Every structure is written in structure tokens, then in C-alpha cells.
Amino acid sequence: MKNKTLPLVLGLSFASSLSIAAPHPGQELHEAANCMSCHATKPYSPEKTTSFPNLVKTVQFCNDNLNAGMFEDEIEQLADYLNQTYYHFPK
Ligand code: HEC
């Protein structure tokens, strides 16, 4: 029993220290997809995008336009990163 729970505990503490130290996974996606090539001059604005579901849709829209080929869960991560950084919608 102990052998099974120990890696889980280690994994959890590793994950929680990661979330403090490492950048948001969505931030890396944001950089990799080069979103700032357009959005540096078109700042993300909560006046245009007014809810979290809306934000996910726009991220999907730009992903499709760019053919960035992100998966659904990556879109969510990227939207979550943008939300934490710019929009601050409650979820
Ligand atoms: C080729 C240029 C271009 C690139 C690259 C681009 N976008 Fe956009 N994006 C737009 C345009 C045009 C709009 C329409 C709204 C506007 O005028 O700001 C938009 C709108 C958005 C919005 C809503 C804007 C707001 O103010 O709320 C989000 C969020 C967004 N894009 C996310 C992304 C993400 C994430 C990426 C990278 C995967 C990305 N975009 C890459 C052109 C681009």
C-alpha cells in the first residue's frame, strides 16, 4: 500500500511547486503560436470578449485562422492563461 501512495504524494507536491515556479502552460503555447505577432498591437481587451466561454471561442477562432493546430485542451490552457493575465473572468 505504501508503495502505491508515495509516488502519488510526491507527484502532487511536485505539481503544486511547479504551479508556483514554472510559467503557465498556456503561456508557452501563447509564445509557441506567436500570438503576439498580431496581439502586441491589438491588446486583449475584456471589453471585446466578455466571458470565459467567449474567450475560449476567440482563442479557437484565432487558432483556426492561423492553422496553429492546437488541441482542445491546449485551447483551454491558453484561454486560462489569457484569463489569468488579462481578463480575470470568474469561472
Ligand atoms: C494574424 C493576426 C493574428 C494572430 C497571429 C492571432 N490573432 Fe487573435 N485576433 C486577431 C484579430 C484580427 C482579432 C479580432 C478582434 C480584434 O480586432 O482585436 C483577434 C481576436 C482575438 C481575441 C479576442 C480579442 C479581445 O480583445 O478580447 C483573442 C482572445 C485572441 N485573438 C487570441 C489569440 C491567440 C490565443 C492567438 C495565438 C494562438 C492569436 N489570437 C493570434 C488576429 C490575430
Backbone and ligand atoms as CSV (ligand in chain L), in Angstrom:
chain,resi,resn,atom,element,x,y,z
A,1,MET,N,N,0.825,-1.214,0.000
A,1,MET,CA,C,0.000,0.000,0.000
A,1,MET,C,C,0.861,1.267,0.000
A,2,LYS,N,N,1.840,1.300,0.888
A,2,LYS,CA,C,2.709,2.468,0.965
A,2,LYS,C,C,3.391,2.763,-0.366
A,3,ASN,N,N,3.797,1.677,-1.022
A,3,ASN,CA,C,4.484,1.853,-2.296
A,3,ASN,C,C,3.603,2.518,-3.349
A,4,LYS,N,N,2.305,2.350,-3.182
A,4,LYS,CA,C,1.415,2.944,-4.181
A,4,LYS,C,C,1.119,4.409,-3.880
A,5,THR,N,N,1.040,4.732,-2.597
A,5,THR,CA,C,0.649,6.106,-2.280
A,5,THR,C,C,1.824,7.080,-2.357
A,6,LEU,N,N,3.021,6.595,-2.114
A,6,LEU,CA,C,4.164,7.504,-2.085
A,6,LEU,C,C,4.379,8.274,-3.393
A,7,PRO,N,N,4.393,7.588,-4.539
A,7,PRO,CA,C,4.596,8.358,-5.784
A,7,PRO,C,C,3.494,9.381,-6.005
A,8,LEU,N,N,2.275,9.039,-5.565
A,8,LEU,CA,C,1.171,9.981,-5.732
A,8,LEU,C,C,1.427,11.250,-4.923
A,9,VAL,N,N,1.851,11.081,-3.674
A,9,VAL,CA,C,2.138,12.236,-2.820
A,9,VAL,C,C,3.271,13.065,-3.414
A,10,LEU,N,N,4.306,12.384,-3.865
A,10,LEU,CA,C,5.426,13.102,-4.484
A,10,LEU,C,C,4.960,13.860,-5.713
A,11,GLY,N,N,4.134,13.185,-6.521
A,11,GLY,CA,C,3.617,13.800,-7.739
A,11,GLY,C,C,2.820,15.051,-7.426
A,12,LEU,N,N,2.009,14.978,-6.399
A,12,LEU,CA,C,1.179,16.127,-6.039
A,12,LEU,C,C,2.014,17.308,-5.579
A,13,SER,N,N,3.015,17.036,-4.730
A,13,SER,CA,C,3.800,18.162,-4.244
A,13,SER,C,C,4.654,18.744,-5.369
A,14,PHE,N,N,5.060,17.867,-6.294
A,14,PHE,CA,C,5.804,18.355,-7.440
A,14,PHE,C,C,4.918,19.266,-8.286
A,15,ALA,N,N,3.685,18.822,-8.523
A,15,ALA,CA,C,2.763,19.609,-9.340
A,15,ALA,C,C,2.473,20.960,-8.685
A,16,SER,N,N,2.323,20.978,-7.355
A,16,SER,CA,C,1.958,22.247,-6.737
A,16,SER,C,C,3.156,23.206,-6.685
A,17,SER,N,N,4.372,22.670,-6.526
A,17,SER,CA,C,5.513,23.579,-6.551
A,17,SER,C,C,5.732,24.096,-7.972
A,18,LEU,N,N,5.386,23.238,-8.943
A,18,LEU,CA,C,5.506,23.652,-10.336
A,18,LEU,C,C,4.607,24.851,-10.646
A,19,SER,N,N,3.392,24.811,-10.104
A,19,SER,CA,C,2.448,25.866,-10.458
A,19,SER,C,C,2.897,27.215,-9.885
A,20,ILE,N,N,3.762,27.189,-8.894
A,20,ILE,CA,C,4.281,28.445,-8.378
A,20,ILE,C,C,5.504,28.900,-9.201
A,21,ALA,N,N,6.409,27.947,-9.459
A,21,ALA,CA,C,7.684,28.302,-10.064
A,21,ALA,C,C,7.625,28.440,-11.582
A,22,ALA,N,N,6.948,27.502,-12.238
A,22,ALA,CA,C,7.012,27.452,-13.698
A,22,ALA,C,C,5.972,28.372,-14.326
A,23,PRO,N,N,6.220,28.806,-15.542
A,23,PRO,CA,C,5.201,29.598,-16.220
A,23,PRO,C,C,3.951,28.766,-16.493
A,24,HIS,N,N,2.819,29.407,-16.636
A,24,HIS,CA,C,1.572,28.739,-17.001
A,24,HIS,C,C,1.797,27.992,-18.317
A,25,PRO,N,N,1.280,26.741,-18.425
A,25,PRO,CA,C,1.480,26.018,-19.685
A,25,PRO,C,C,0.892,26.780,-20.870
A,26,GLY,N,N,-0.171,27.543,-20.608
A,26,GLY,CA,C,-0.773,28.339,-21.672
A,26,GLY,C,C,0.145,29.444,-22.163
A,27,GLN,N,N,1.024,29.893,-21.280
A,27,GLN,CA,C,1.961,30.946,-21.683
A,27,GLN,C,C,2.923,30.419,-22.754
A,28,GLU,N,N,3.341,29.164,-22.561
A,28,GLU,CA,C,4.253,28.571,-23.545
A,28,GLU,C,C,3.557,28.376,-24.881
A,29,LEU,N,N,2.282,27.961,-24.832
A,29,LEU,CA,C,1.508,27.811,-26.061
A,29,LEU,C,C,1.364,29.159,-26.754
A,30,HIS,N,N,1.123,30.184,-25.946
A,30,HIS,CA,C,0.941,31.528,-26.460
A,30,HIS,C,C,2.197,31.994,-27.199
A,31,GLU,N,N,3.356,31.695,-26.608
A,31,GLU,CA,C,4.612,32.077,-27.245
A,31,GLU,C,C,4.885,31.226,-28.482
A,32,ALA,N,N,4.626,29.917,-28.345
A,32,ALA,CA,C,4.904,28.999,-29.457
A,32,ALA,C,C,4.050,29.343,-30.682
A,33,ALA,N,N,2.803,29.761,-30.461
A,33,ALA,CA,C,1.912,30.073,-31.578
A,33,ALA,C,C,2.116,31.498,-32.082
A,34,ASN,N,N,2.993,32.236,-31.415
A,34,ASN,CA,C,3.341,33.582,-31.844
A,34,ASN,C,C,2.138,34.522,-31.909
A,35,CYS,N,N,1.246,34.382,-30.961
A,35,CYS,CA,C,0.033,35.206,-30.930
A,35,CYS,C,C,0.377,36.690,-30.873
A,36,MET,N,N,1.488,37.029,-30.249
A,36,MET,CA,C,1.844,38.431,-30.082
A,36,MET,C,C,2.272,39.097,-31.386
A,37,SER,N,N,2.502,38.284,-32.433
A,37,SER,CA,C,2.811,38.907,-33.727
A,37,SER,C,C,1.660,39.812,-34.155
A,38,CYS,N,N,0.437,39.481,-33.764
A,38,CYS,CA,C,-0.687,40.382,-34.027
A,38,CYS,C,C,-1.126,41.114,-32.767
A,39,HIS,N,N,-1.123,40.400,-31.642
A,39,HIS,CA,C,-1.783,40.961,-30.471
A,39,HIS,C,C,-0.938,41.949,-29.679
A,40,ALA,N,N,0.300,42.119,-30.039
A,40,ALA,CA,C,1.065,43.200,-29.426
A,40,ALA,C,C,0.447,44.540,-29.822
A,41,THR,N,N,-0.081,44.615,-31.032
A,41,THR,CA,C,-0.707,45.865,-31.481
A,41,THR,C,C,-2.232,45.837,-31.313
A,42,LYS,N,N,-2.800,44.659,-30.987
A,42,LYS,CA,C,-4.235,44.526,-30.704
A,42,LYS,C,C,-4.377,43.969,-29.307
A,43,PRO,N,N,-4.244,44.805,-28.301
A,43,PRO,CA,C,-4.229,44.283,-26.931
A,43,PRO,C,C,-5.514,43.521,-26.596
A,44,TYR,N,N,-5.365,42.439,-25.841
A,44,TYR,CA,C,-6.519,41.682,-25.377
A,44,TYR,C,C,-7.371,42.579,-24.494
A,45,SER,N,N,-8.645,42.639,-24.791
A,45,SER,CA,C,-9.495,43.568,-24.062
A,45,SER,C,C,-10.775,42.919,-23.556
A,46,PRO,N,N,-11.036,42.996,-22.250
A,46,PRO,CA,C,-12.286,42.453,-21.699
A,46,PRO,C,C,-13.509,43.215,-22.174
A,47,GLU,N,N,-13.307,44.312,-22.889
A,47,GLU,CA,C,-14.465,44.997,-23.453
A,47,GLU,C,C,-14.958,44.309,-24.726
A,48,LYS,N,N,-14.047,43.646,-25.418
A,48,LYS,CA,C,-14.442,42.919,-26.630
A,48,LYS,C,C,-14.917,41.519,-26.308
A,49,THR,N,N,-14.200,40.872,-25.426
A,49,THR,CA,C,-14.509,39.495,-25.073
A,49,THR,C,C,-15.035,39.499,-23.655
A,50,THR,N,N,-16.295,39.119,-23.488
A,50,THR,CA,C,-16.975,39.457,-22.243
A,50,THR,C,C,-17.262,38.294,-21.305
A,51,SER,N,N,-16.810,37.112,-21.637
A,51,SER,CA,C,-16.981,35.992,-20.710
A,51,SER,C,C,-15.928,34.940,-21.000
A,52,PHE,N,N,-15.750,34.023,-20.063
A,52,PHE,CA,C,-14.745,32.982,-20.296
A,52,PHE,C,C,-15.083,32.091,-21.490
A,53,PRO,N,N,-16.347,31.632,-21.622
A,53,PRO,CA,C,-16.684,30.817,-22.809
A,53,PRO,C,C,-16.407,31.564,-24.113
A,54,ASN,N,N,-16.658,32.863,-24.091
A,54,ASN,CA,C,-16.371,33.709,-25.239
A,54,ASN,C,C,-14.880,33.744,-25.564
A,55,LEU,N,N,-14.104,33.818,-24.505
A,55,LEU,CA,C,-12.652,33.845,-24.647
A,55,LEU,C,C,-12.153,32.553,-25.286
A,56,VAL,N,N,-12.684,31.433,-24.819
A,56,VAL,CA,C,-12.303,30.142,-25.403
A,56,VAL,C,C,-12.637,30.138,-26.897
A,57,LYS,N,N,-13.795,30.689,-27.241
A,57,LYS,CA,C,-14.204,30.735,-28.651
A,57,LYS,C,C,-13.251,31.578,-29.499
A,58,THR,N,N,-12.843,32.721,-28.983
A,58,THR,CA,C,-11.943,33.581,-29.764
A,58,THR,C,C,-10.567,32.950,-29.913
A,59,VAL,N,N,-10.115,32.286,-28.853
A,59,VAL,CA,C,-8.836,31.600,-28.962
A,59,VAL,C,C,-8.940,30.509,-30.041
A,60,GLN,N,N,-10.079,29.784,-30.022
A,60,GLN,CA,C,-10.341,28.768,-31.045
A,60,GLN,C,C,-10.344,29.405,-32.444
A,61,PHE,N,N,-10.998,30.563,-32.544
A,61,PHE,CA,C,-11.102,31.276,-33.808
A,61,PHE,C,C,-9.712,31.648,-34.350
A,62,CYS,N,N,-8.886,32.218,-33.497
A,62,CYS,CA,C,-7.550,32.604,-33.954
A,62,CYS,C,C,-6.690,31.383,-34.249
A,63,ASN,N,N,-6.856,30.339,-33.463
A,63,ASN,CA,C,-6.149,29.085,-33.721
A,63,ASN,C,C,-6.514,28.549,-35.102
A,64,ASP,N,N,-7.797,28.563,-35.428
A,64,ASP,CA,C,-8.239,28.074,-36.738
A,64,ASP,C,C,-7.675,28.939,-37.858
A,65,ASN,N,N,-7.731,30.255,-37.662
A,65,ASN,CA,C,-7.223,31.178,-38.672
A,65,ASN,C,C,-5.748,30.988,-38.957
A,66,LEU,N,N,-5.028,30.695,-37.895
A,66,LEU,CA,C,-3.579,30.554,-38.015
A,66,LEU,C,C,-3.167,29.170,-38.466
A,67,ASN,N,N,-4.130,28.237,-38.441
A,67,ASN,CA,C,-3.792,26.831,-38.607
A,67,ASN,C,C,-2.728,26.399,-37.602
A,68,ALA,N,N,-2.848,26.915,-36.376
A,68,ALA,CA,C,-1.864,26.565,-35.356
A,68,ALA,C,C,-2.047,25.122,-34.894
A,69,GLY,N,N,-3.218,24.552,-35.173
A,69,GLY,CA,C,-3.445,23.142,-34.919
A,69,GLY,C,C,-3.401,22.736,-33.462
A,70,MET,N,N,-3.861,23.610,-32.587
A,70,MET,CA,C,-3.873,23.251,-31.167
A,70,MET,C,C,-5.034,22.324,-30.866
A,71,PHE,N,N,-4.803,21.449,-29.883
A,71,PHE,CA,C,-5.864,20.570,-29.427
A,71,PHE,C,C,-6.793,21.330,-28.498
A,72,GLU,N,N,-7.973,20.752,-28.317
A,72,GLU,CA,C,-8.995,21.350,-27.448
A,72,GLU,C,C,-8.449,21.721,-26.063
A,73,ASP,N,N,-7.690,20.795,-25.443
A,73,ASP,CA,C,-7.206,21.085,-24.088
A,73,ASP,C,C,-6.129,22.165,-24.099
A,74,GLU,N,N,-5.428,22.308,-25.198
A,74,GLU,CA,C,-4.426,23.380,-25.304
A,74,GLU,C,C,-5.112,24.734,-25.466
A,75,ILE,N,N,-6.195,24.738,-26.230
A,75,ILE,CA,C,-7.005,25.949,-26.351
A,75,ILE,C,C,-7.471,26.405,-24.973
A,76,GLU,N,N,-7.978,25.438,-24.193
A,76,GLU,CA,C,-8.444,25.737,-22.833
A,76,GLU,C,C,-7.311,26.307,-21.973
A,77,GLN,N,N,-6.127,25.713,-22.069
A,77,GLN,CA,C,-4.986,26.175,-21.276
A,77,GLN,C,C,-4.598,27.583,-21.687
A,78,LEU,N,N,-4.602,27.804,-22.993
A,78,LEU,CA,C,-4.233,29.130,-23.482
A,78,LEU,C,C,-5.262,30.171,-23.028
A,79,ALA,N,N,-6.537,29.798,-23.126
A,79,ALA,CA,C,-7.596,30.701,-22.686
A,79,ALA,C,C,-7.460,30.976,-21.191
A,80,ASP,N,N,-7.132,29.934,-20.431
A,80,ASP,CA,C,-6.959,30.098,-18.991
A,80,ASP,C,C,-5.801,31.052,-18.685
A,81,TYR,N,N,-4.736,30.913,-19.431
A,81,TYR,CA,C,-3.589,31.816,-19.258
A,81,TYR,C,C,-3.981,33.264,-19.581
A,82,LEU,N,N,-4.667,33.459,-20.694
A,82,LEU,CA,C,-5.089,34.817,-21.060
A,82,LEU,C,C,-6.052,35.368,-20.011
A,83,ASN,N,N,-6.915,34.480,-19.505
A,83,ASN,CA,C,-7.852,34.910,-18.480
A,83,ASN,C,C,-7.127,35.377,-17.218
A,84,GLN,N,N,-6.151,34.596,-16.785
A,84,GLN,CA,C,-5.394,34.974,-15.581
A,84,GLN,C,C,-4.614,36.264,-15.790
A,85,THR,N,N,-4.134,36.457,-16.999
A,85,THR,CA,C,-3.233,37.567,-17.254
A,85,THR,C,C,-3.979,38.855,-17.620
A,86,TYR,N,N,-5.055,38.721,-18.433
A,86,TYR,CA,C,-5.693,39.932,-18.970
A,86,TYR,C,C,-7.158,40.103,-18.581
A,87,TYR,N,N,-7.919,39.003,-18.532
A,87,TYR,CA,C,-9.375,39.155,-18.482
A,87,TYR,C,C,-9.972,39.050,-17.077
A,88,HIS,N,N,-9.457,38.092,-16.310
A,88,HIS,CA,C,-9.920,37.871,-14.937
A,88,HIS,C,C,-11.417,37.598,-14.821
A,89,PHE,N,N,-11.948,36.774,-15.718
A,89,PHE,CA,C,-13.346,36.349,-15.586
A,89,PHE,C,C,-13.451,35.307,-14.480
A,90,PRO,N,N,-14.542,35.338,-13.740
A,90,PRO,CA,C,-14.791,34.225,-12.813
A,90,PRO,C,C,-15.157,32.995,-13.647
A,91,LYS,N,N,-14.788,31.822,-13.158
A,91,LYS,CA,C,-15.101,30.616,-13.936
A,91,LYS,C,C,-16.013,29.694,-13.157
L,1,HEC,C1,C,-2.787,37.171,-37.970
L,1,HEC,C2,C,-3.050,38.021,-36.800
L,1,HEC,C3,C,-3.476,37.300,-35.507
L,1,HEC,C4,C,-2.784,36.349,-34.838
L,1,HEC,C5,C,-1.404,35.771,-35.160
L,1,HEC,C6,C,-3.596,35.991,-33.695
L,1,HEC,N1,N,-4.736,36.730,-33.673
L,1,HEC,FE1,FE,-6.131,36.766,-32.174
L,1,HEC,N2,N,-7.203,38.180,-33.205
L,1,HEC,C7,C,-6.844,38.694,-34.437
L,1,HEC,C8,C,-7.914,39.568,-34.889
L,1,HEC,C9,C,-7.939,40.324,-36.218
L,1,HEC,C10,C,-8.918,39.561,-33.882
L,1,HEC,C11,C,-10.270,40.278,-33.941
L,1,HEC,C12,C,-10.515,41.224,-32.844
L,1,HEC,C13,C,-9.606,42.418,-32.817
L,1,HEC,O1,O,-9.638,43.237,-33.739
L,1,HEC,O2,O,-8.867,42.582,-31.794
L,1,HEC,C14,C,-8.411,38.704,-32.820
L,1,HEC,C15,C,-9.044,38.498,-31.608
L,1,HEC,C16,C,-8.555,37.714,-30.585
L,1,HEC,C17,C,-9.107,37.655,-29.257
L,1,HEC,C18,C,-10.250,38.496,-28.717
L,1,HEC,C19,C,-9.761,39.925,-28.631
L,1,HEC,C20,C,-10.162,40.702,-27.392
L,1,HEC,O3,O,-9.812,41.893,-27.336
L,1,HEC,O4,O,-10.785,40.158,-26.455
L,1,HEC,C21,C,-8.372,36.742,-28.558
L,1,HEC,C22,C,-8.555,36.327,-27.116
L,1,HEC,C23,C,-7.358,36.254,-29.461
L,1,HEC,N3,N,-7.486,36.870,-30.664
L,1,HEC,C24,C,-6.441,35.289,-29.128
L,1,HEC,C25,C,-5.397,34.885,-29.960
L,1,HEC,C26,C,-4.479,33.820,-29.637
L,1,HEC,C27,C,-4.527,32.981,-28.362
L,1,HEC,C28,C,-3.594,33.735,-30.652
L,1,HEC,C29,C,-2.442,32.738,-30.825
L,1,HEC,C30,C,-2.875,31.332,-30.906
L,1,HEC,C31,C,-3.955,34.753,-31.627
L,1,HEC,N4,N,-5.064,35.400,-31.175
L,1,HEC,C32,C,-3.246,35.015,-32.771
L,1,HEC,C33,C,-5.684,38.452,-35.133
L,1,HEC,C34,C,-4.706,37.545,-34.767
